[in-house]
């Protein structure tokens, strides 16, 4: 009887775990994540992630940033990102393992040529990162304009890191956004990265404008 009770409890525990996984999968669907982020709150089981609308390019681009994220300490940013490739803005979680970046550049970019930019940049990354595992690439519509993106994971000193890179044209120049995290966070934070990008507000109308 005791053995049967243990088997029964184990079966119930397994079923509950599967139900939690299914609920988490539904919560991380593209539609739900994008909608929840814009509403300011994403519920994932017992965890709730809150977001605040943050101006990342003065008067032009607003991003919903997790409230638990803070600007990365400068001394740590210098170690993590080489000076010539350091993003202008780096937000990081308390563990310093999940990072959200914004980097306006002087590089010419044309909205109508986004498909070509994606192909050229992904080709360059593949050559620079031969050990990278490619996840995907493409072009989406965000804020009335095209956004290119590519995603890959790459081995690092302490494991494997996911990189999601997203970019738009703004005033004829390229603006790059990114989310990187250790592999153990990818299942949760990859869809959140896409949700944050879908929720970008680009050149929002000012009060009183039609």
C-alpha positions as CSV (number, residue, x, y, z in Angstrom):
1,X,0.0,0.0,0.0
2,X,2.8,2.4,0.9
3,X,4.6,1.7,-2.4
4,X,1.3,2.4,-4.3
5,X,0.9,5.7,-2.4
6,X,4.4,6.7,-3.4
7,X,3.7,5.8,-7.1
8,X,0.4,7.8,-6.9
9,X,2.1,10.9,-5.5
10,X,4.8,10.6,-8.1
11,X,2.2,10.4,-10.9
12,X,0.4,13.5,-9.5
13,X,3.6,15.4,-9.2
14,X,4.6,14.6,-12.8
15,X,1.1,15.6,-14.0
16,X,1.3,18.9,-12.1
17,X,4.7,19.6,-13.5
18,X,3.5,19.0,-17.1
19,X,0.5,21.3,-16.4
20,X,2.9,24.0,-15.2
21,X,5.0,23.6,-18.3
22,X,2.0,23.9,-20.6
23,X,0.8,27.0,-18.7
24,X,4.3,28.5,-19.0
25,X,4.4,27.7,-22.7
26,X,1.0,29.4,-23.2
27,X,2.1,32.4,-21.2
28,X,5.2,32.7,-23.4
29,X,3.3,32.7,-26.7
30,X,4.1,35.6,-29.0
31,X,0.7,37.2,-28.8
32,X,0.5,37.0,-25.0
33,X,4.0,38.2,-24.3
34,X,3.7,41.2,-26.6
35,X,0.3,42.2,-25.1
36,X,1.5,41.7,-21.5
37,X,4.7,43.7,-21.9
38,X,2.7,46.7,-23.4
39,X,0.3,46.4,-20.4
40,X,3.3,46.5,-18.1
41,X,3.1,43.1,-16.5
42,X,3.9,39.5,-17.6
43,X,2.7,36.7,-15.4
44,X,4.8,33.4,-15.6
45,X,3.4,31.0,-13.1
46,X,4.5,32.2,-9.6
47,X,6.7,34.9,-11.2
48,X,5.6,38.3,-12.4
49,X,7.9,40.5,-14.5
50,X,6.9,44.2,-14.6
51,X,8.0,46.6,-17.3
52,X,8.2,50.3,-17.6
53,X,8.1,52.4,-20.8
54,X,11.7,53.9,-21.1
55,X,13.0,56.5,-23.5
56,X,16.1,55.0,-25.0
57,X,16.6,57.4,-27.9
58,X,15.4,60.9,-26.9
59,X,12.1,61.7,-28.4
60,X,12.3,58.9,-31.0
61,X,12.3,55.4,-29.5
62,X,10.7,54.0,-26.3
63,X,11.3,50.5,-25.0
64,X,9.6,48.5,-22.3
65,X,12.4,47.6,-19.9
66,X,12.0,45.1,-17.0
67,X,11.8,47.0,-13.8
68,X,14.3,44.6,-12.2
69,X,16.9,45.7,-14.8
70,X,19.4,48.5,-14.1
71,X,22.2,50.1,-16.2
72,X,25.2,47.8,-16.2
73,X,28.0,48.9,-13.9
74,X,30.6,50.7,-16.1
75,X,33.5,48.6,-14.8
76,X,31.7,45.4,-15.7
77,X,30.6,46.7,-19.1
78,X,34.3,47.4,-19.9
79,X,35.1,43.8,-19.3
80,X,32.1,42.3,-21.0
81,X,32.0,44.5,-24.1
82,X,35.1,45.6,-26.1
83,X,35.3,49.4,-26.4
84,X,34.8,49.5,-30.2
85,X,31.6,47.3,-29.9
86,X,30.2,48.5,-26.6
87,X,26.5,49.5,-26.9
88,X,25.4,52.9,-25.8
89,X,22.9,51.6,-23.3
90,X,23.2,48.3,-21.4
91,X,20.5,47.2,-19.0
92,X,21.1,44.1,-16.9
93,X,19.3,41.9,-14.4
94,X,20.5,41.5,-10.8
95,X,22.6,38.4,-11.8
96,X,24.3,40.3,-14.6
97,X,23.5,37.3,-16.8
98,X,20.6,38.7,-18.8
99,X,21.4,41.9,-20.8
100,X,19.3,44.2,-22.9
101,X,21.2,46.6,-25.1
102,X,20.5,49.7,-27.3
103,X,23.1,50.9,-29.8
104,X,22.4,53.8,-32.3
105,X,25.2,53.8,-35.0
106,X,26.4,56.0,-37.7
107,X,26.1,53.2,-40.2
108,X,23.9,53.9,-43.2
109,X,20.7,51.8,-43.3
110,X,17.7,51.9,-45.6
111,X,14.3,50.7,-44.5
112,X,13.3,49.2,-47.9
113,X,16.6,47.3,-48.1
114,X,16.2,45.5,-44.8
115,X,16.1,42.0,-46.3
116,X,19.5,42.6,-47.9
117,X,21.0,43.9,-44.6
118,X,19.8,40.8,-42.8
119,X,21.5,38.5,-45.3
120,X,24.7,40.5,-45.3
121,X,25.0,40.9,-41.6
122,X,24.2,37.2,-40.9
123,X,26.8,36.2,-43.4
124,X,29.3,38.3,-41.6
125,X,28.4,37.0,-38.2
126,X,28.6,33.4,-39.4
127,X,32.2,34.1,-40.6
128,X,33.1,35.9,-37.4
129,X,31.5,33.2,-35.1
130,X,32.2,29.8,-36.8
131,X,31.2,27.9,-33.6
132,X,27.8,29.6,-33.4
133,X,24.6,27.6,-33.6
134,X,22.3,29.6,-35.8
135,X,18.7,29.8,-34.6
136,X,17.1,32.0,-37.2
137,X,16.9,35.3,-39.0
138,X,14.3,37.4,-40.8
139,X,12.4,40.7,-41.2
140,X,9.3,41.7,-39.2
141,X,7.1,44.8,-39.1
142,X,7.4,47.0,-36.0
143,X,6.2,50.5,-35.4
144,X,5.3,50.9,-39.1
145,X,8.7,50.0,-40.4
146,X,10.9,46.9,-41.0
147,X,13.0,45.4,-38.3
148,X,15.7,42.9,-39.2
149,X,16.8,40.3,-36.7
150,X,19.1,37.2,-36.3
151,X,19.6,34.9,-33.4
152,X,22.3,32.4,-32.5
153,X,23.9,30.8,-29.5
154,X,27.7,30.7,-29.1
155,X,30.1,28.9,-26.6
156,X,31.6,31.2,-24.0
157,X,34.0,30.6,-21.1
158,X,31.3,29.6,-18.6
159,X,28.8,27.9,-20.9
160,X,26.6,28.8,-23.9
161,X,25.1,32.2,-24.6
162,X,22.0,33.2,-26.6
163,X,22.2,36.3,-28.7
164,X,19.2,38.0,-30.2
165,X,20.1,41.0,-32.4
166,X,17.3,43.3,-33.8
167,X,17.8,46.4,-35.9
168,X,15.8,49.2,-37.5
169,X,16.5,52.3,-39.7
170,X,16.1,55.6,-38.0
171,X,16.9,58.9,-39.9
172,X,18.9,56.8,-42.4
173,X,21.1,55.2,-39.8
174,X,21.1,51.8,-38.2
175,X,19.9,51.3,-34.6
176,X,20.7,47.9,-33.0
177,X,18.9,46.3,-30.1
178,X,20.0,43.1,-28.4
179,X,19.2,40.6,-25.7
180,X,21.8,38.1,-24.6
181,X,21.6,35.6,-21.8
182,X,23.1,32.3,-20.7
183,X,21.5,29.2,-22.2
184,X,19.6,28.2,-19.1
185,X,17.5,31.4,-19.4
186,X,16.8,31.1,-23.2
187,X,13.5,29.3,-23.0
188,X,12.0,32.2,-21.0
189,X,13.9,35.2,-22.3
190,X,14.0,34.5,-26.0
191,X,10.2,35.1,-26.4
192,X,10.5,38.0,-24.0
193,X,13.1,39.6,-26.2
194,X,10.8,39.3,-29.2
195,X,7.9,40.7,-27.1
196,X,10.1,43.7,-26.1
197,X,11.0,44.3,-29.8
198,X,7.3,44.0,-30.9
199,X,6.4,46.6,-28.3
200,X,9.0,49.2,-29.4
201,X,7.5,52.6,-29.9
202,X,9.3,54.4,-32.8
203,X,8.7,58.1,-33.3
204,X,5.5,58.1,-31.2
205,X,3.0,60.9,-31.8
206,X,3.3,63.7,-29.3
207,X,0.4,65.0,-27.3
208,X,-1.9,67.1,-29.5
209,X,-0.7,65.5,-32.8
210,X,-3.2,63.8,-35.1
